[in-house]
Amino acid sequence: MGSRQDSAFTTEALREAIEADSGEGLLALYEDDAQIRVIDQSDQPSHPKVLRGRGEIEEMLADIYSREMIHRLDQCVIDG
């Protein structure tokens, strides 16, 4: 995942973005050409769904954050 160069990536920034009421803060952490591979019950590891670019990522986040759910980050591991 590429992170935007004009944003400071910290675990606290990630937590705030995830726990916000919309996906805007989370979307801001991605570069324009970022890609996300989605693995779930419909998209298995051998054939993941690939979201390309901030537009497709924005659609996914809008869908997720439109649902009546609470989002929380309990642990974060950073390598490198």
Residue pairs with C-beta under 8 A, 6 or more apart in sequence:
1 30
1 34
1 35
1 36
2 30
2 31
2 33
2 34
3 9
3 29
3 30
3 31
4 28
4 29
4 30
4 31
5 31
7 13
7 28
7 29
9 29
11 73
11 76
11 78
13 25
13 29
14 29
14 73
14 76
15 73
15 76
16 25
17 25
17 26
17 28
17 29
18 26
18 71
18 72
18 73
19 71
19 72
19 73
20 26
20 71
21 65
22 61
22 65
23 58
23 61
23 62
23 64
23 65
26 61
27 54
27 57
27 58
27 61
30 54
30 57
31 54
32 53
32 54
33 52
33 53
34 53
34 54
34 57
35 50
35 51
35 52
35 53
36 50
36 51
36 57
36 60
37 48
37 49
37 50
37 51
38 48
38 49
38 50
38 51
38 60
39 45
39 48
40 49
42 49
43 49
51 57
51 59
51 60
64 71
65 71
